[in-house]
């Protein structure tokens, strides 16, 4: 007789509890810090212990300069943490944030080696933030080479001052990047000469969100950035004069994600016998069209959804003067009129003037007439009240307005529990705030 299974056998390679994994990572980090004669980062140690106690996965590593450097005799280094992540093969972390440190060449080299392991399980990070850090030209060149081979989706280099050569190293690593979706270069000292290079990077990559606040692009740099975006948007608007809904005209990667999900759901859905042959053929045709779009969505192009250019000296006071401002306005309004991808534009703290603001208002109205997605735009309030009010009405309303309405509606619902004599007054107040009339009970 065949032997029956007596009980449950122990599965080989069963995953360890997350608390045990983090404990091993913490001990390895302590060991590498002791060997390199560096101090453990208080923020990393705190986050590790907190995740161990709560038995939660640690996704974000925050390597931060201590507020009081006198509390630690030994310096804080990035290298021991990266070595611990490598030794323990910790693949659950998704974001690395380095704040306010001076990064040495060995530290940047170690980080670059980790980023270059594209497609391997040992390189888990999809977001890298290096904020207010100092790196020498060699480190920036090494980082730029690593960016060409990494699979990052978000890169933040805010408050890192770059020269022309150093910035070129970063730009060369970002060009033709197919996985990077968000790039932030706030307060990096970018001048007008960086505008053309930024336009080239955006046109040849999959970047959707670009944050350039606090630089010195001025009109010429902003114009060089916007020109390829505006030309592409105008070409798309001419080829496809009847835009669809925001979901169907979104960036290619969004199309791919949404359509692949719908395709999968179509595959697992069981059709009933009552479905006719004609309906089935129509769905198959639609499915083929989706695949065709999804296959073409991997191409690079200016798919910007968010563009922030606040505080960049865009005021027409540069070398070219008013002519440069006129050309910038033409490209800007062309982008607003025709881009079905752009959803958010920040031009705050720039002296654009009343004439440019009126042109922006006209472009927003034309965008609304063309039934394109609503654009959330921020401009300086130093214009006439009528123009500012018109821009506000034709752009996406802020979240604070909706929160106020929710609070008012909540007050109306609460008034149901009030006596009849007071309920009428509450309903009247709610009618004034929400713009609807409710008779007194």
N, C-alpha and C positions, 0 to 999 in steps of 0.2 A: 504493500500500500504506500502511496506517496506520503511523504512526511509533511504534516500540516505546519503552518507557521505558528510558532508558539506565542509570539507577541511582537511589539513594535521594535524594529531594529533601529539602532542609533544612526542617524544620517550623518554621512561624512561631510566635512566642510561646512557645518552649520554656522551661520553668521554669528559673530560675537555681539553681546549687548553693546549699545552705543556708549554707555558709561565706561565700560572696560576699554573700548577703543580710544576714547578721549583721555582716560587715565594713562594709557601707554604713550599717547602723543605728548601729554604734559611732562611725563618723566623723561622722554627723549629730548624734549625741548630744554628741560633743565640741564641734562647732561651736556648738550652741545653748547649751551651758554657757559657752563663751567669750564669746558675744554677751551673755548675761545676767549675766556676771560672777559665776557660781556655780561650785561645785566638783562634779566628777563623783563620784557615789556609788561608793565602792570595791567594794561588793558587786555592783552592777550591772556595773561594768567587769570584775570578776573572772569573773562568770557569762557575760558575753558572750565574753570571750577563751577561757574554758574550752569553751564550745559551739563556737566557731570551730575550735579545735584538734581537738576530737573530732568535728566535723561533725555535731553533734546539734542538734535544734530546741530553742530556749529557750522554755519554756512559762511559767515563773514569774519575775516581776521582783520583786526584794527591794530596796526603797529603805529603808535602815536608817541610823539616826543612828550616827556613828562612836563607838567606845568611848572614844576620847580626842579631844575637840573641839579640842585645841591642835594636833593634827597637820594640820588644815586651816584656813587663814586665811579662805577664802571659804565661805559657807554652802552646804548641800546643798538643792536645790530639786526639787520634783516636776515643775514645768512643762517644763523642757528635755527630760526623758524622754518626756513625753506628746507634745510637739511632734515629737520624732524618730519616735515610733511613727506619728504622723499623716502626716508627710512621706514616710516610706518605706512607708506602707500595710502595716505589719507586722501580719498577721492571725493569726499562729501562737501568740501569747501567750494564755494562758487565765486566768492568776491575777496579780493585782497586790497586793503586800503592802507597806504603808507602816508603819514601826515607829519610834516615838519622836520624831517631828518636830512642829514647830509649823507647821501648814498655813495659808498666807495666803489671802485671798479670791481673788486671781487663780489660785492653784493649784487651789483647790476648784472654781472656775468652769470651768477647763480640764478638770478631771476630770469634772465634771457634763456638759459638752458631749459628751465622749467616750462617757459612759454613755447619754446620751439618744438616740444614734443606733441605736435599736432596729431590728434586722433588716438593718442595713447591714454590709458586710464589714469596714468600718474599725473596728467596735467588737467586738473578739474576746473580751473578758474575760467570763468566767462566774463568777468568784470575786473578791471584793474584801475585803481585810483592812486595816483601819485600827486599829492597836493602839497604845495609850498615846500618842495624838496629841492636840494641843490645837487646837481650832477655835472661832471666835467664833460668836455667834448667827446672823449673816448667812450664814456658811459652812454651818452646819447646816441652815438653812432651804433654801439652794440645793441641798444634797445631798438633802434630803427630796423636793424637787420632781423631781430627777433619778431618784430611786428609783421614782417612779410610771411612768416611761417606759423604764426599763432592762430588760434581759433577764438579770439576774444570777440565779444559782442558789444562791449562797452569799454571805452577808454577815457579817463579823466586825467588831465595834466594841468589843472588849475593852479594859478599863482606860481608856476615854474617859469622863471625868466629865461628866454631862449634868444640866442643870437641868430644871425641869418644862416650860418653853416649848421648850427645845431638843429634849427627848425627844419632845414632841408633834409636832415637825416630822418627826422620823424615823418615828414611828408612822403619821402621815398618809401618808407615802410607801410604807409597807409594806402598808397595808390594801388589800384586793382585789388583791394581787399574785399572779399565776397561775404565775410561773416560779420564784420563790424557794423553795427546799427547805430551806435551813439558815440559821438566825439565831443568832448568839452575842453576848450582851450581858453578859459576865462582868465583875464588879467595876466597874460603871458608876454606882453610887450610886442605883439604882432603889429607891424607897420603896413603901409599901403602896398609894399612889394609882396606881401604875403597873400594878397587877395587873389591874384591870378593862380598861384599855386593851390590855394584852397578850392578855387573853382574847378581846377583840374582833378583834384583828389575826389571831390564830391561827384563829378561827372563820371569817374571811372571806378566807383566803388558802390557799395550797397548802403551807405550811410543815410539814415532817415532823420536823425536828430543832431543838430549842430549848434553848439553854444559858444559864442565868441564875445561875450560881454566884457567890457572894460579894456579893450585894446585900442589901437590907433589906426584902424583901417582907413578912416576918412572916406571921402566920396570916391576917390580913385580905387582904393582897395575894395570897398563894398561893391562898386560897379564891376570890377573884374570878377568878383565872386558871383554876382547876380546874373551877369550877361549869359553864360551858358545855361543857367537855369531858366531864364526867361525865354531864350531861343528854343529850348526843348519844350517848354510848356506851350509856347505859341504854335510849334509844329504839331504837338499832340492835339491841341485844340482845333487846328485846321483839318487834321486827318480824321478826328472823331468829334464832329460838331454837336453830337447829341450825347452828352455825358450821362452815365448811369448813376446809380446810387453811390454813396460814399464807400460802401464795401466793395463794389465792383470796380471802382476807379482808384483803389488804394494802391500802395506800393506793391511791387511784384511779390515780395516775400509774404506779405499779408495775403495776397491772392493765393499763393501756393499753400499756405497753412489752412486757410478757410476751405479751399477747394479740395484739398486732400482729405480734410475731415469729412466734407460732404460726400466725396467719392467713397470713403470707407463706410460711411453710414448707408450709402446706396447698396454696397456689396452685401452687407449683413441683413438688409431688410428683405423680408419674404413677401413677394408680390402675391396677391390673391388671384384666383383663376378668373375673376370678373374683369381684370384689366385687359383692355383691347390691345390688338397688335399695333395699332397706330400710336397709342400712347407709349408703348414700350419702345418703338423705333424712335420716337421723339426724344425720350430720355437717353437712349444710346447716343444719339447725335449730340445732345447737350453734353454728355459725358466726354465724348471725343474732343469737343471744343475746349472743355476744361483742361484736359490733359495737354492740349496744344498750348494753352496759355501758361500752364504750370511749367512746361518744358522751357518756354521762352523767358520765364521770369528770373532765371539765374543770371541773365545778362546784367552788366553794370550800367548804371545810369543815374541821373540826378533825381532820386526818389525822395527828396527832403519833405518831411512832414512837419518838423519844427525847426525854425531858424531864429536864433536870438542874436541881435546886433546892437543891444543897448550900450550906451556910453562908449561910442566909437568915434566921436568927433565928426559925424556926418552932418556938415553944416554949410558946405560950399565955400569954406574959407581957406582951402588948400591952394596949391600952386595953380590949378586950372580954374578955380573960382566958380562962378555961376554956370559956366558951360558944363563942368563936371557934375554939378548938382542936377542940371537939366537932363543929362544922359542917365544919371542914376535914377531919377524919377521915372524916366521912360521905361527902363528895365524893371523897376520895382512895380509899376502899375501893370506892365505886361504880365509879370509873374502873378500878380493878384487876380487879374482878369481870367487867365487861361489855366493856371495850375490846379488840377483836381486833386493833387497829392497834398499840397500845402494846407495845413490846418491851424498852425500857430506861428505868429510873426511878432517879434518884440523889437521895436525901434525906439524905446524909451530913452530919455536923457540925450537926445540928439537934436540939435537946432535945425530942424527941417523947415520950419516956417509955414506961414498960412497957405502959400501957393501950392507947396507940395502936399499939405494936408487936404486941400480941396481936390487935388488929383487923386489922392488915395481914396477919398470918399466916392469919387466918380467910378473908380475901379471896383470898389466894393459893391456899388449898386449894379454895375455891369455883371459882376460875378453872381449876384443874386438873381439877375434877370436870366443869366445862362444856366441857372439851377445847379450851380456847383456847390460843394459842401461849404458850410459856414466857416469863415476864417476868423479865428480869435487873434486880434491885432492890438498891440499896445503902442501908443504914440505919446509924445510929450504933451502935457496939458497947456503949454504956452502957445495956444492958438485960440481962435475965436470960439465962443461957447457953442454957437450954432454948428460949426464944423465938427467940434469935438463930440457934441451930442449926436450928430449924424453918423460919425464913425462908430460910436458906441452902439447905436441902434442897429447898424448893419454888420456888426461883428458879434462873435459869440459872447453871451452874457457870462459874467463871472460867477463862480461857485457861491460867492457870498450872497448874491441875490437870491439864488435858489434856496439857500439855507434860511434866509429871512422869511421867504414864503412858506417854507416848511414849518417854521416856528409859529407863524401867524395862523396857518391852517391847524396846527396843533392846539393853539388857543381856542380856535372855533370848536374843535372837537371837545375840548375840556369844558366849553360853555354848556354842553348838553347836560352836564351834571349840576348846573346852577339853576336857581329858581327861575320861574318864567318871567318875573318882573325884571331881573337883571340880564336875562338871556337876549333880550332885544337889543340892548346897548352893545353887548359883545358882538352880536351879529352885524350891527351897523359898522363897528370898528373894523371887523374883518372884511366887510364889503369895500371899505375905503382902501385898505391895503392891497387886496387881491384884485381890485378892479371889477368885482362882480357885486350884484345887488341881491340882498336877501331881506325879505320882509320881516318885520318884527312879529314875534309870536304873541 
